[in-house]
Amino acid sequence: MIVFIARRLLAAIPLLLLVSLISYGLMGLAPGGPTAIFQAQARQLSPAARAEFIHALGLDKPWYVQYAYWLGNLIFHGNLGNSFVDHRPVVTKIVEKMPVTLEMLSLALLCTIAIAIPIGIYSAVRRGSAFDYAATVLAFASYGMPVFWLSVILIDAFAVNLRLFPTSGIASVGHERDPLDRLYHLVLPVVALTIVSLASWIRYQRAAMLNVLGELYLRTARSKGLSERAVILRHALRNALLPTITLLGLSLPGLFGGAYFVEFIFSIPGMGFLGINAVFQRDYPTVMALTMLTAVLVVLGNLLADVAYGLADPRIAYD
Amino acid sequence: MRGAWHRFARERQAVVGLTAVAFILGGVIFGPFLVPHSPIAIEHAVLGYPQPPSWLHWLGTDLLGRDVLARALVGGRVSISVGITAMLIAIFFGTFYGAISGMAGGVIDALMMRIVDALFSFPTFFLIITVEALLNRFALGIIVLILGLLSWMSVARLVRAEVLSLREREFIEAARALGVPPLRMLVRHLIPNALAPVIVTATFSIGDNILAEAGLSYLGLGVQPPMPSWGNMLQDALLPAVRSAPWLVVTPGLLIVITLVAFALIGEGLRAAVDVK
């Protein structure tokens, strides 16, 4: 097992290098880079001072030279550079924002799992029933819904009209450390994220359960006289949960994608909010660091999914 | 193929989806000719005060006094064409990439698939925003190109897997023995036989692209006004200033949901029809 994990982590290194090269290349080749922004900002600077400034950030070199510097800095100093905008270390900026995003995403994931798995299981067991039909409709509606649209409707209904929840932010002024207040602010964002991620979990769990329901060992269980309830709960359920574990790792990129919008709309100062602003401000070091972080999370998520799958199912051997 | 069509027609949800898509396509293609309002003409009399639905404007008007129905229909043309064209680009590119990778095998295959893995571990939407924001140009063609070029990876994986299994089949071996050149092998023998799962993916990807365009438009990086799209109609409608005009929020949002669900229903039906077990 340890060998398996080590090999997967080793294989991830060229992958991450490739990710960094592609994103750096994309940014480097795109016209209108940060220098254009600085030109607008620094109109009062003399041309010489501006050239100095651009030179200090290394932006006068071709993109591959910049990339080499960036990579060297990361590998030999473990340093992801400083933000172009406020010149603080990118790592610090991200670490500050991370807890909020993780809090929001893990709550959303928990809610999604708690709601979608029972629905998926039950609609597979009662296949073709009114419940199954309703669950399918719910899953399709959740699949088709733009998350920002849903968020704004939720804000309109529950924050503006009913005044039940705050419209934005992560905490009330003066209550930044109050966990209940944070939770209260997170209700609407988490509801929005949960609703849009229900679709894949319900469909996936339903399909997994349907697969298991066709297995011969269930017929064995029935034929030895077990009640239908025991067959479903003790024999089918455990096996049907297995494939869903993999979805946990695979759903990470989608969750982060949703987080960008939700944080942007609810003005939650998390990584997504930071990311969108960094893109608009051409803050390359921040964009790069966030891209790399997400890529690492995706790799780890996939690995975690495989390992968890193996732990849960002894039939799978790592070789 | 005939058998697949019959199985498809037996899937009730697929037929519902197909009917809905036909209805939507008919609406956005012919609808604009029937609506007596322009989608971009600003009615100065009602500028600044969105009008609720009335006999004159069936779905009301927006903040600039433009007819919402006319905009929704023309916007649908734009959104759906973006969805379909970007899908075609992704399918075309992904199919060739996957087929070449599968056919080449060895080091080339491994290298090509690592690139796919790398692109898969990007936060795709973040990447799209980055490219869009950096290009700073929002011509329709560029948006379509970006959406297409960043969504071909799953197609490539599917086609490669199909090609790998096809390579071992007798008819491919026979073709190889006959000395069929590689390009002809690819186009005439491998790709046509690997297309079934691609068509299923294609159906879903139209919806995904429509959703992505809407997201880009929400951030101001999508189809630019005055050309309407469901995405930028939502952007207009979600401005705090028009929060009291639910018809602006509901129309494009519901259209997106209905269209996506319709395409997804077709996709599910196709998957059931193609997947013979």
Interface residues (C-beta under 8 A of the other chain):
Chain A: P14 L15 L16 L18 V19 I22 S23 L26 M27 A30 P31 G32 G33 T136 F140 A141 Y143 G144 M145 P146 V147 F148 W149 V152 I153 D156 V160 P253 F256 G257 Y260 F261 F264 G275 I276 V279 F280 R282 V287 L290 T291 T294 A295 V298 V299
Chain B: Q13 R114 I115 D117 A118 L119 F120 S121 F122 P123 T124 F125 F126 L127 I129 T130 V131 A133 L134 L135 N136 G207 L211 A214 G215 Y218 L219 L234 L238 R243 V249 G253 I256 V257 I258 T259 L260 V261 A264 L265
